[in-house]
Amino acid sequence: MGIGVSIFLLAAGAILTFAVDVSASSVINVHTVGIIIMAAGGLGLLTSLIIFTPRRPRQPAQPIVTPPSPPTSRTTPEEFSRRD
């Protein structure tokens, strides 16, 4: 059961418990059903949050360090032509 379904069950249970006024004497008590649905939604929400949270704290990403390039010799065009 995901977080969305759990929140839906909590809302539906709250509506049945607090907003519905049933005066008929039936075998099933609507308020009790609402409390049971709210309990199932709360338990599902708690379980979803426990399962989907990371077990260990996140570590910050290590920056990628590139080694500096070796120094280049500065040659002038005259020195370059003398090498030929």
PDB file of N, CA, C and O in Angstrom:
ATOM      1  N   MET A   1       0.853  -1.161   0.000  1.00  0.00           N
ATOM      2  CA  MET A   1       0.000   0.000   0.000  1.00  0.00           C
ATOM      3  C   MET A   1       0.904   1.229   0.000  1.00  0.00           C
ATOM      4  O   MET A   1       1.810   1.338   0.826  1.00  0.00           O
ATOM      5  N   GLY A   2       0.660   2.140  -0.914  1.00  0.00           N
ATOM      6  CA  GLY A   2       1.480   3.326  -1.009  1.00  0.00           C
ATOM      7  C   GLY A   2       0.990   4.446  -0.120  1.00  0.00           C
ATOM      8  O   GLY A   2      -0.004   4.317   0.595  1.00  0.00           O
ATOM      9  N   ILE A   3       1.707   5.540  -0.183  1.00  0.00           N
ATOM     10  CA  ILE A   3       1.365   6.692   0.649  1.00  0.00           C
ATOM     11  C   ILE A   3       0.029   7.295   0.209  1.00  0.00           C
ATOM     12  O   ILE A   3      -0.775   7.710   1.044  1.00  0.00           O
ATOM     13  N   GLY A   4      -0.202   7.340  -1.104  1.00  0.00           N
ATOM     14  CA  GLY A   4      -1.455   7.914  -1.603  1.00  0.00           C
ATOM     15  C   GLY A   4      -2.674   7.124  -1.172  1.00  0.00           C
ATOM     16  O   GLY A   4      -3.687   7.700  -0.777  1.00  0.00           O
ATOM     17  N   VAL A   5      -2.577   5.804  -1.247  1.00  0.00           N
ATOM     18  CA  VAL A   5      -3.696   4.953  -0.825  1.00  0.00           C
ATOM     19  C   VAL A   5      -3.925   5.097   0.676  1.00  0.00           C
ATOM     20  O   VAL A   5      -5.068   5.109   1.133  1.00  0.00           O
ATOM     21  N   SER A   6      -2.856   5.203   1.433  1.00  0.00           N
ATOM     22  CA  SER A   6      -2.998   5.361   2.886  1.00  0.00           C
ATOM     23  C   SER A   6      -3.700   6.660   3.243  1.00  0.00           C
ATOM     24  O   SER A   6      -4.564   6.686   4.119  1.00  0.00           O
ATOM     25  N   ILE A   7      -3.329   7.732   2.566  1.00  0.00           N
ATOM     26  CA  ILE A   7      -3.987   9.018   2.829  1.00  0.00           C
ATOM     27  C   ILE A   7      -5.457   8.960   2.410  1.00  0.00           C
ATOM     28  O   ILE A   7      -6.317   9.531   3.082  1.00  0.00           O
ATOM     29  N   PHE A   8      -5.748   8.269   1.299  1.00  0.00           N
ATOM     30  CA  PHE A   8      -7.138   8.100   0.879  1.00  0.00           C
ATOM     31  C   PHE A   8      -7.939   7.334   1.933  1.00  0.00           C
ATOM     32  O   PHE A   8      -9.068   7.706   2.253  1.00  0.00           O
ATOM     33  N   LEU A   9      -7.350   6.265   2.470  1.00  0.00           N
ATOM     34  CA  LEU A   9      -8.053   5.497   3.503  1.00  0.00           C
ATOM     35  C   LEU A   9      -8.275   6.326   4.764  1.00  0.00           C
ATOM     36  O   LEU A   9      -9.333   6.241   5.387  1.00  0.00           O
ATOM     37  N   LEU A  10      -7.287   7.121   5.136  1.00  0.00           N
ATOM     38  CA  LEU A  10      -7.470   8.005   6.294  1.00  0.00           C
ATOM     39  C   LEU A  10      -8.630   8.979   6.071  1.00  0.00           C
ATOM     40  O   LEU A  10      -9.455   9.194   6.959  1.00  0.00           O
ATOM     41  N   ALA A  11      -8.679   9.567   4.863  1.00  0.00           N
ATOM     42  CA  ALA A  11      -9.744  10.530   4.565  1.00  0.00           C
ATOM     43  C   ALA A  11     -11.109   9.846   4.520  1.00  0.00           C
ATOM     44  O   ALA A  11     -12.085  10.372   5.055  1.00  0.00           O
ATOM     45  N   ALA A  12     -11.181   8.680   3.886  1.00  0.00           N
ATOM     46  CA  ALA A  12     -12.460   7.965   3.808  1.00  0.00           C
ATOM     47  C   ALA A  12     -12.927   7.536   5.194  1.00  0.00           C
ATOM     48  O   ALA A  12     -14.114   7.633   5.507  1.00  0.00           O
ATOM     49  N   GLY A  13     -12.012   7.068   6.014  1.00  0.00           N
ATOM     50  CA  GLY A  13     -12.375   6.685   7.376  1.00  0.00           C
ATOM     51  C   GLY A  13     -12.836   7.863   8.203  1.00  0.00           C
ATOM     52  O   GLY A  13     -13.768   7.745   8.997  1.00  0.00           O
ATOM     53  N   ALA A  14     -12.182   9.006   8.019  1.00  0.00           N
ATOM     54  CA  ALA A  14     -12.596  10.204   8.758  1.00  0.00           C
ATOM     55  C   ALA A  14     -13.981  10.663   8.317  1.00  0.00           C
ATOM     56  O   ALA A  14     -14.779  11.113   9.139  1.00  0.00           O
ATOM     57  N   ILE A  15     -14.267  10.549   7.028  1.00  0.00           N
ATOM     58  CA  ILE A  15     -15.603  10.928   6.552  1.00  0.00           C
ATOM     59  C   ILE A  15     -16.653  10.002   7.152  1.00  0.00           C
ATOM     60  O   ILE A  15     -17.698  10.464   7.612  1.00  0.00           O
ATOM     61  N   LEU A  16     -16.383   8.697   7.150  1.00  0.00           N
ATOM     62  CA  LEU A  16     -17.358   7.767   7.719  1.00  0.00           C
ATOM     63  C   LEU A  16     -17.528   7.970   9.226  1.00  0.00           C
ATOM     64  O   LEU A  16     -18.625   7.807   9.760  1.00  0.00           O
ATOM     65  N   THR A  17     -16.447   8.321   9.900  1.00  0.00           N
ATOM     66  CA  THR A  17     -16.515   8.453  11.353  1.00  0.00           C
ATOM     67  C   THR A  17     -17.171   9.761  11.777  1.00  0.00           C
ATOM     68  O   THR A  17     -18.032   9.764  12.657  1.00  0.00           O
ATOM     69  N   PHE A  18     -16.778  10.859  11.168  1.00  0.00           N
ATOM     70  CA  PHE A  18     -17.196  12.168  11.677  1.00  0.00           C
ATOM     71  C   PHE A  18     -18.295  12.846  10.869  1.00  0.00           C
ATOM     72  O   PHE A  18     -19.020  13.678  11.415  1.00  0.00           O
ATOM     73  N   ALA A  19     -18.446  12.518   9.581  1.00  0.00           N
ATOM     74  CA  ALA A  19     -19.376  13.277   8.744  1.00  0.00           C
ATOM     75  C   ALA A  19     -20.682  12.542   8.459  1.00  0.00           C
ATOM     76  O   ALA A  19     -21.688  13.177   8.141  1.00  0.00           O
ATOM     77  N   VAL A  20     -20.681  11.242   8.565  1.00  0.00           N
ATOM     78  CA  VAL A  20     -21.887  10.489   8.234  1.00  0.00           C
ATOM     79  C   VAL A  20     -22.716  10.314   9.493  1.00  0.00           C
ATOM     80  O   VAL A  20     -22.215   9.888  10.534  1.00  0.00           O
ATOM     81  N   ASP A  21     -23.997  10.653   9.378  1.00  0.00           N
ATOM     82  CA  ASP A  21     -24.905  10.493  10.505  1.00  0.00           C
ATOM     83  C   ASP A  21     -25.955   9.451  10.117  1.00  0.00           C
ATOM     84  O   ASP A  21     -26.887   9.735   9.365  1.00  0.00           O
ATOM     85  N   VAL A  22     -25.785   8.268  10.634  1.00  0.00           N
ATOM     86  CA  VAL A  22     -26.699   7.172  10.321  1.00  0.00           C
ATOM     87  C   VAL A  22     -27.504   6.871  11.575  1.00  0.00           C
ATOM     88  O   VAL A  22     -26.953   6.577  12.635  1.00  0.00           O
ATOM     89  N   SER A  23     -28.820   6.952  11.429  1.00  0.00           N
ATOM     90  CA  SER A  23     -29.667   6.667  12.587  1.00  0.00           C
ATOM     91  C   SER A  23     -30.333   5.300  12.495  1.00  0.00           C
ATOM     92  O   SER A  23     -31.052   4.894  13.409  1.00  0.00           O
ATOM     93  N   ALA A  24     -30.100   4.592  11.400  1.00  0.00           N
ATOM     94  CA  ALA A  24     -30.699   3.266  11.240  1.00  0.00           C
ATOM     95  C   ALA A  24     -29.922   2.262  12.084  1.00  0.00           C
ATOM     96  O   ALA A  24     -28.696   2.317  12.169  1.00  0.00           O
ATOM     97  N   SER A  25     -30.647   1.362  12.695  1.00  0.00           N
ATOM     98  CA  SER A  25     -29.984   0.341  13.499  1.00  0.00           C
ATOM     99  C   SER A  25     -29.678  -0.847  12.588  1.00  0.00           C
ATOM    100  O   SER A  25     -30.541  -1.682  12.317  1.00  0.00           O
ATOM    101  N   SER A  26     -28.477  -0.901  12.141  1.00  0.00           N
ATOM    102  CA  SER A  26     -28.068  -1.998  11.281  1.00  0.00           C
ATOM    103  C   SER A  26     -27.021  -2.839  12.003  1.00  0.00           C
ATOM    104  O   SER A  26     -26.562  -2.492  13.091  1.00  0.00           O
ATOM    105  N   VAL A  27     -26.663  -3.927  11.383  1.00  0.00           N
ATOM    106  CA  VAL A  27     -25.678  -4.828  11.978  1.00  0.00           C
ATOM    107  C   VAL A  27     -24.304  -4.183  11.997  1.00  0.00           C
ATOM    108  O   VAL A  27     -23.526  -4.385  12.929  1.00  0.00           O
ATOM    109  N   ILE A  28     -24.009  -3.398  10.953  1.00  0.00           N
ATOM    110  CA  ILE A  28     -22.684  -2.773  10.824  1.00  0.00           C
ATOM    111  C   ILE A  28     -22.780  -1.327  11.282  1.00  0.00           C
ATOM    112  O   ILE A  28     -23.606  -0.564  10.781  1.00  0.00           O
ATOM    113  N   ASN A  29     -21.947  -0.956  12.222  1.00  0.00           N
ATOM    114  CA  ASN A  29     -21.889   0.418  12.698  1.00  0.00           C
ATOM    115  C   ASN A  29     -20.935   1.195  11.787  1.00  0.00           C
ATOM    116  O   ASN A  29     -19.760   0.842  11.685  1.00  0.00           O
ATOM    117  N   VAL A  30     -21.425   2.244  11.126  1.00  0.00           N
ATOM    118  CA  VAL A  30     -20.640   3.010  10.155  1.00  0.00           C
ATOM    119  C   VAL A  30     -19.466   3.705  10.840  1.00  0.00           C
ATOM    120  O   VAL A  30     -18.389   3.804  10.252  1.00  0.00           O
ATOM    121  N   HIS A  31     -19.646   4.178  12.043  1.00  0.00           N
ATOM    122  CA  HIS A  31     -18.575   4.867  12.758  1.00  0.00           C
ATOM    123  C   HIS A  31     -17.434   3.907  13.096  1.00  0.00           C
ATOM    124  O   HIS A  31     -16.262   4.276  13.029  1.00  0.00           O
ATOM    125  N   THR A  32     -17.786   2.687  13.456  1.00  0.00           N
ATOM    126  CA  THR A  32     -16.747   1.690  13.753  1.00  0.00           C
ATOM    127  C   THR A  32     -15.983   1.322  12.492  1.00  0.00           C
ATOM    128  O   THR A  32     -14.764   1.159  12.536  1.00  0.00           O
ATOM    129  N   VAL A  33     -16.675   1.189  11.375  1.00  0.00           N
ATOM    130  CA  VAL A  33     -16.018   0.906  10.100  1.00  0.00           C
ATOM    131  C   VAL A  33     -15.076   2.059   9.740  1.00  0.00           C
ATOM    132  O   VAL A  33     -13.974   1.826   9.244  1.00  0.00           O
ATOM    133  N   GLY A  34     -15.499   3.286   9.984  1.00  0.00           N
ATOM    134  CA  GLY A  34     -14.638   4.446   9.714  1.00  0.00           C
ATOM    135  C   GLY A  34     -13.383   4.433  10.563  1.00  0.00           C
ATOM    136  O   GLY A  34     -12.297   4.754  10.080  1.00  0.00           O
ATOM    137  N   ILE A  35     -13.529   4.062  11.828  1.00  0.00           N
ATOM    138  CA  ILE A  35     -12.348   3.995  12.697  1.00  0.00           C
ATOM    139  C   ILE A  35     -11.399   2.891  12.233  1.00  0.00           C
ATOM    140  O   ILE A  35     -10.181   3.065  12.257  1.00  0.00           O
ATOM    141  N   ILE A  36     -11.961   1.753  11.811  1.00  0.00           N
ATOM    142  CA  ILE A  36     -11.118   0.657  11.320  1.00  0.00           C
ATOM    143  C   ILE A  36     -10.393   1.063  10.041  1.00  0.00           C
ATOM    144  O   ILE A  36      -9.215   0.748   9.874  1.00  0.00           O
ATOM    145  N   ILE A  37     -11.077   1.754   9.143  1.00  0.00           N
ATOM    146  CA  ILE A  37     -10.437   2.206   7.897  1.00  0.00           C
ATOM    147  C   ILE A  37      -9.355   3.249   8.196  1.00  0.00           C
ATOM    148  O   ILE A  37      -8.293   3.231   7.574  1.00  0.00           O
ATOM    149  N   MET A  38      -9.615   4.151   9.138  1.00  0.00           N
ATOM    150  CA  MET A  38      -8.578   5.132   9.519  1.00  0.00           C
ATOM    151  C   MET A  38      -7.367   4.440  10.130  1.00  0.00           C
ATOM    152  O   MET A  38      -6.232   4.835   9.862  1.00  0.00           O
ATOM    153  N   ALA A  39      -7.587   3.418  10.942  1.00  0.00           N
ATOM    154  CA  ALA A  39      -6.472   2.690  11.540  1.00  0.00           C
ATOM    155  C   ALA A  39      -5.654   1.977  10.473  1.00  0.00           C
ATOM    156  O   ALA A  39      -4.424   1.959  10.528  1.00  0.00           O
ATOM    157  N   ALA A  40      -6.352   1.384   9.493  1.00  0.00           N
ATOM    158  CA  ALA A  40      -5.637   0.708   8.401  1.00  0.00           C
ATOM    159  C   ALA A  40      -4.830   1.713   7.575  1.00  0.00           C
ATOM    160  O   ALA A  40      -3.701   1.428   7.178  1.00  0.00           O
ATOM    161  N   GLY A  41      -5.409   2.880   7.320  1.00  0.00           N
ATOM    162  CA  GLY A  41      -4.685   3.916   6.578  1.00  0.00           C
ATOM    163  C   GLY A  41      -3.486   4.440   7.336  1.00  0.00           C
ATOM    164  O   GLY A  41      -2.424   4.659   6.753  1.00  0.00           O
ATOM    165  N   GLY A  42      -3.649   4.645   8.643  1.00  0.00           N
ATOM    166  CA  GLY A  42      -2.520   5.117   9.454  1.00  0.00           C
ATOM    167  C   GLY A  42      -1.412   4.094   9.535  1.00  0.00           C
ATOM    168  O   GLY A  42      -0.233   4.440   9.454  1.00  0.00           O
ATOM    169  N   LEU A  43      -1.782   2.831   9.696  1.00  0.00           N
ATOM    170  CA  LEU A  43      -0.781   1.768   9.734  1.00  0.00           C
ATOM    171  C   LEU A  43      -0.073   1.629   8.389  1.00  0.00           C
ATOM    172  O   LEU A  43       1.140   1.423   8.340  1.00  0.00           O
ATOM    173  N   GLY A  44      -0.829   1.743   7.300  1.00  0.00           N
ATOM    174  CA  GLY A  44      -0.222   1.694   5.966  1.00  0.00           C
ATOM    175  C   GLY A  44       0.711   2.859   5.713  1.00  0.00           C
ATOM    176  O   GLY A  44       1.772   2.689   5.114  1.00  0.00           O
ATOM    177  N   LEU A  45       0.323   4.048   6.167  1.00  0.00           N
ATOM    178  CA  LEU A  45       1.178   5.228   6.001  1.00  0.00           C
ATOM    179  C   LEU A  45       2.464   5.083   6.800  1.00  0.00           C
ATOM    180  O   LEU A  45       3.547   5.388   6.301  1.00  0.00           O
ATOM    181  N   LEU A  46       2.347   4.625   8.019  1.00  0.00           N
ATOM    182  CA  LEU A  46       3.532   4.421   8.852  1.00  0.00           C
ATOM    183  C   LEU A  46       4.459   3.370   8.241  1.00  0.00           C
ATOM    184  O   LEU A  46       5.677   3.551   8.205  1.00  0.00           O
ATOM    185  N   THR A  47       3.881   2.284   7.767  1.00  0.00           N
ATOM    186  CA  THR A  47       4.683   1.231   7.143  1.00  0.00           C
ATOM    187  C   THR A  47       5.368   1.735   5.877  1.00  0.00           C
ATOM    188  O   THR A  47       6.540   1.436   5.650  1.00  0.00           O
ATOM    189  N   SER A  48       4.653   2.492   5.055  1.00  0.00           N
ATOM    190  CA  SER A  48       5.239   3.027   3.830  1.00  0.00           C
ATOM    191  C   SER A  48       6.391   3.968   4.131  1.00  0.00           C
ATOM    192  O   SER A  48       7.420   3.931   3.456  1.00  0.00           O
ATOM    193  N   LEU A  49       6.225   4.814   5.144  1.00  0.00           N
ATOM    194  CA  LEU A  49       7.295   5.751   5.490  1.00  0.00           C
ATOM    195  C   LEU A  49       8.516   5.032   6.049  1.00  0.00           C
ATOM    196  O   LEU A  49       9.648   5.441   5.793  1.00  0.00           O
ATOM    197  N   ILE A  50       8.297   3.971   6.805  1.00  0.00           N
ATOM    198  CA  ILE A  50       9.429   3.223   7.361  1.00  0.00           C
ATOM    199  C   ILE A  50      10.168   2.471   6.262  1.00  0.00           C
ATOM    200  O   ILE A  50      11.398   2.434   6.252  1.00  0.00           O
ATOM    201  N   ILE A  51       9.423   1.875   5.341  1.00  0.00           N
ATOM    202  CA  ILE A  51      10.060   1.075   4.294  1.00  0.00           C
ATOM    203  C   ILE A  51      10.802   1.959   3.297  1.00  0.00           C
ATOM    204  O   ILE A  51      11.902   1.607   2.871  1.00  0.00           O
ATOM    205  N   PHE A  52      10.232   3.083   2.919  1.00  0.00           N
ATOM    206  CA  PHE A  52      10.814   3.890   1.856  1.00  0.00           C
ATOM    207  C   PHE A  52      11.812   4.938   2.320  1.00  0.00           C
ATOM    208  O   PHE A  52      12.358   5.656   1.482  1.00  0.00           O
ATOM    209  N   THR A  53      12.075   5.059   3.609  1.00  0.00           N
ATOM    210  CA  THR A  53      13.097   5.999   4.057  1.00  0.00           C
ATOM    211  C   THR A  53      14.455   5.322   3.978  1.00  0.00           C
ATOM    212  O   THR A  53      14.556   4.113   4.188  1.00  0.00           O
ATOM    213  N   PRO A  54      15.493   6.079   3.680  1.00  0.00           N
ATOM    214  CA  PRO A  54      16.824   5.462   3.600  1.00  0.00           C
ATOM    215  C   PRO A  54      17.279   4.975   4.964  1.00  0.00           C
ATOM    216  O   PRO A  54      16.962   5.581   5.987  1.00  0.00           O
ATOM    217  N   ARG A  55      18.014   3.891   4.973  1.00  0.00           N
ATOM    218  CA  ARG A  55      18.482   3.290   6.217  1.00  0.00           C
ATOM    219  C   ARG A  55      19.673   4.040   6.804  1.00  0.00           C
ATOM    220  O   ARG A  55      19.843   4.078   8.023  1.00  0.00           O
ATOM    221  N   ARG A  56      20.480   4.625   5.961  1.00  0.00           N
ATOM    222  CA  ARG A  56      21.653   5.349   6.453  1.00  0.00           C
ATOM    223  C   ARG A  56      21.607   6.769   5.907  1.00  0.00           C
ATOM    224  O   ARG A  56      21.013   7.016   4.858  1.00  0.00           O
ATOM    225  N   PRO A  57      22.223   7.687   6.604  1.00  0.00           N
ATOM    226  CA  PRO A  57      22.180   9.076   6.132  1.00  0.00           C
ATOM    227  C   PRO A  57      22.977   9.231   4.845  1.00  0.00           C
ATOM    228  O   PRO A  57      23.959   8.527   4.610  1.00  0.00           O
ATOM    229  N   ARG A  58      22.543  10.145   4.043  1.00  0.00           N
ATOM    230  CA  ARG A  58      23.241  10.404   2.789  1.00  0.00           C
ATOM    231  C   ARG A  58      24.555  11.117   3.048  1.00  0.00           C
ATOM    232  O   ARG A  58      24.658  11.988   3.912  1.00  0.00           O
ATOM    233  N   GLN A  59      25.542  10.726   2.284  1.00  0.00           N
ATOM    234  CA  GLN A  59      26.832  11.391   2.381  1.00  0.00           C
ATOM    235  C   GLN A  59      26.932  12.367   1.215  1.00  0.00           C
ATOM    236  O   GLN A  59      26.471  12.071   0.112  1.00  0.00           O
ATOM    237  N   PRO A  60      27.525  13.511   1.453  1.00  0.00           N
ATOM    238  CA  PRO A  60      27.648  14.458   0.341  1.00  0.00           C
ATOM    239  C   PRO A  60      28.569  13.898  -0.737  1.00  0.00           C
ATOM    240  O   PRO A  60      29.510  13.158  -0.449  1.00  0.00           O
ATOM    241  N   ALA A  61      28.288  14.258  -1.953  1.00  0.00           N
ATOM    242  CA  ALA A  61      29.085  13.773  -3.075  1.00  0.00           C
ATOM    243  C   ALA A  61      30.499  14.342  -2.995  1.00  0.00           C
ATOM    244  O   ALA A  61      30.699  15.521  -2.705  1.00  0.00           O
ATOM    245  N   GLN A  62      31.452  13.492  -3.255  1.00  0.00           N
ATOM    246  CA  GLN A  62      32.839  13.930  -3.246  1.00  0.00           C
ATOM    247  C   GLN A  62      33.138  14.664  -4.557  1.00  0.00           C
ATOM    248  O   GLN A  62      32.783  14.176  -5.631  1.00  0.00           O
ATOM    249  N   PRO A  63      33.780  15.821  -4.480  1.00  0.00           N
ATOM    250  CA  PRO A  63      34.100  16.528  -5.719  1.00  0.00           C
ATOM    251  C   PRO A  63      35.159  15.770  -6.515  1.00  0.00           C
ATOM    252  O   PRO A  63      36.056  15.148  -5.946  1.00  0.00           O
ATOM    253  N   ILE A  64      35.040  15.832  -7.827  1.00  0.00           N
ATOM    254  CA  ILE A  64      36.014  15.189  -8.705  1.00  0.00           C
ATOM    255  C   ILE A  64      37.166  16.154  -8.900  1.00  0.00           C
ATOM    256  O   ILE A  64      36.992  17.261  -9.408  1.00  0.00           O
ATOM    257  N   VAL A  65      38.344  15.716  -8.488  1.00  0.00           N
ATOM    258  CA  VAL A  65      39.525  16.563  -8.588  1.00  0.00           C
ATOM    259  C   VAL A  65      40.399  16.011  -9.700  1.00  0.00           C
ATOM    260  O   VAL A  65      40.811  14.851  -9.665  1.00  0.00           O
ATOM    261  N   THR A  66      40.675  16.844 -10.678  1.00  0.00           N
ATOM    262  CA  THR A  66      41.564  16.423 -11.760  1.00  0.00           C
ATOM    263  C   THR A  66      42.960  16.934 -11.450  1.00  0.00           C
ATOM    264  O   THR A  66      43.120  18.065 -10.989  1.00  0.00           O
ATOM    265  N   PRO A  67      43.965  16.118 -11.696  1.00  0.00           N
ATOM    266  CA  PRO A  67      45.326  16.578 -11.426  1.00  0.00           C
ATOM    267  C   PRO A  67      45.700  17.703 -12.389  1.00  0.00           C
ATOM    268  O   PRO A  67      45.245  17.732 -13.532  1.00  0.00           O
ATOM    269  N   PRO A  68      46.518  18.611 -11.922  1.00  0.00           N
ATOM    270  CA  PRO A  68      46.910  19.713 -12.808  1.00  0.00           C
ATOM    271  C   PRO A  68      47.753  19.190 -13.974  1.00  0.00           C
ATOM    272  O   PRO A  68      48.503  18.225 -13.833  1.00  0.00           O
ATOM    273  N   SER A  69      47.616  19.834 -15.099  1.00  0.00           N
ATOM    274  CA  SER A  69      48.395  19.411 -16.269  1.00  0.00           C
ATOM    275  C   SER A  69      49.846  19.845 -16.083  1.00  0.00           C
ATOM    276  O   SER A  69      50.116  20.868 -15.455  1.00  0.00           O
ATOM    277  N   PRO A  70      50.773  19.069 -16.628  1.00  0.00           N
ATOM    278  CA  PRO A  70      52.182  19.423 -16.459  1.00  0.00           C
ATOM    279  C   PRO A  70      52.490  20.736 -17.175  1.00  0.00           C
ATOM    280  O   PRO A  70      51.863  21.067 -18.181  1.00  0.00           O
ATOM    281  N   PRO A  71      53.436  21.459 -16.660  1.00  0.00           N
ATOM    282  CA  PRO A  71      53.773  22.739 -17.296  1.00  0.00           C
ATOM    283  C   PRO A  71      54.355  22.509 -18.689  1.00  0.00           C
ATOM    284  O   PRO A  71      55.105  21.560 -18.920  1.00  0.00           O
ATOM    285  N   THR A  72      54.000  23.379 -19.586  1.00  0.00           N
ATOM    286  CA  THR A  72      54.531  23.284 -20.950  1.00  0.00           C
ATOM    287  C   THR A  72      55.657  24.289 -21.108  1.00  0.00           C
ATOM    288  O   THR A  72      55.660  25.358 -20.497  1.00  0.00           O
ATOM    289  N   SER A  73      56.601  23.916 -21.937  1.00  0.00           N
ATOM    290  CA  SER A  73      57.720  24.849 -22.182  1.00  0.00           C
ATOM    291  C   SER A  73      57.266  25.872 -23.202  1.00  0.00           C
ATOM    292  O   SER A  73      56.585  25.563 -24.181  1.00  0.00           O
ATOM    293  N   ARG A  74      57.660  27.067 -22.940  1.00  0.00           N
ATOM    294  CA  ARG A  74      57.275  28.134 -23.852  1.00  0.00           C
ATOM    295  C   ARG A  74      58.410  28.324 -24.860  1.00  0.00           C
ATOM    296  O   ARG A  74      59.521  28.735 -24.525  1.00  0.00           O
ATOM    297  N   THR A  75      58.080  28.013 -26.075  1.00  0.00           N
ATOM    298  CA  THR A  75      59.089  28.183 -27.126  1.00  0.00           C
ATOM    299  C   THR A  75      58.637  29.295 -28.057  1.00  0.00           C
ATOM    300  O   THR A  75      57.448  29.467 -28.326  1.00  0.00           O
ATOM    301  N   THR A  76      59.573  30.007 -28.515  1.00  0.00           N
ATOM    302  CA  THR A  76      59.282  31.071 -29.471  1.00  0.00           C
ATOM    303  C   THR A  76      59.341  30.476 -30.872  1.00  0.00           C
ATOM    304  O   THR A  76      59.919  29.405 -31.055  1.00  0.00           O
ATOM    305  N   PRO A  77      58.768  31.131 -31.849  1.00  0.00           N
ATOM    306  CA  PRO A  77      58.828  30.585 -33.223  1.00  0.00           C
ATOM    307  C   PRO A  77      60.246  30.418 -33.744  1.00  0.00           C
ATOM    308  O   PRO A  77      60.502  29.545 -34.573  1.00  0.00           O
ATOM    309  N   GLU A  78      61.185  31.259 -33.261  1.00  0.00           N
ATOM    310  CA  GLU A  78      62.563  31.117 -33.727  1.00  0.00           C
ATOM    311  C   GLU A  78      63.174  29.828 -33.181  1.00  0.00           C
ATOM    312  O   GLU A  78      63.882  29.129 -33.906  1.00  0.00           O
ATOM    313  N   GLU A  79      62.913  29.509 -31.932  1.00  0.00           N
ATOM    314  CA  GLU A  79      63.433  28.278 -31.354  1.00  0.00           C
ATOM    315  C   GLU A  79      62.796  27.055 -32.024  1.00  0.00           C
ATOM    316  O   GLU A  79      63.451  26.028 -32.198  1.00  0.00           O
ATOM    317  N   PHE A  80      61.535  27.170 -32.392  1.00  0.00           N
ATOM    318  CA  PHE A  80      60.858  26.053 -33.036  1.00  0.00           C
ATOM    319  C   PHE A  80      61.456  25.783 -34.412  1.00  0.00           C
ATOM    320  O   PHE A  80      61.630  24.630 -34.806  1.00  0.00           O
ATOM    321  N   SER A  81      61.767  26.846 -35.133  1.00  0.00           N
ATOM    322  CA  SER A  81      62.335  26.647 -36.465  1.00  0.00           C
ATOM    323  C   SER A  81      63.765  26.167 -36.378  1.00  0.00           C
ATOM    324  O   SER A  81      64.223  25.517 -37.318  1.00  0.00           O
ATOM    325  N   ARG A  82      64.517  26.442 -35.301  1.00  0.00           N
ATOM    326  CA  ARG A  82      65.882  25.971 -35.157  1.00  0.00           C
ATOM    327  C   ARG A  82      65.930  24.464 -34.859  1.00  0.00           C
ATOM    328  O   ARG A  82      66.951  23.819 -35.099  1.00  0.00           O
ATOM    329  N   ARG A  83      64.861  23.917 -34.352  1.00  0.00           N
ATOM    330  CA  ARG A  83      64.852  22.491 -34.042  1.00  0.00           C
ATOM    331  C   ARG A  83      64.799  21.640 -35.301  1.00  0.00           C
ATOM    332  O   ARG A  83      65.193  20.475 -35.257  1.00  0.00           O
ATOM    333  N   ASP A  84      64.341  22.163 -36.390  1.00  0.00           N
ATOM    334  CA  ASP A  84      64.257  21.381 -37.626  1.00  0.00           C
ATOM    335  C   ASP A  84      65.582  21.107 -38.162  1.00  0.00           C
ATOM    336  O   ASP A  84      65.707  20.459 -39.201  1.00  0.00           O
TER     337      ASP A  84
END
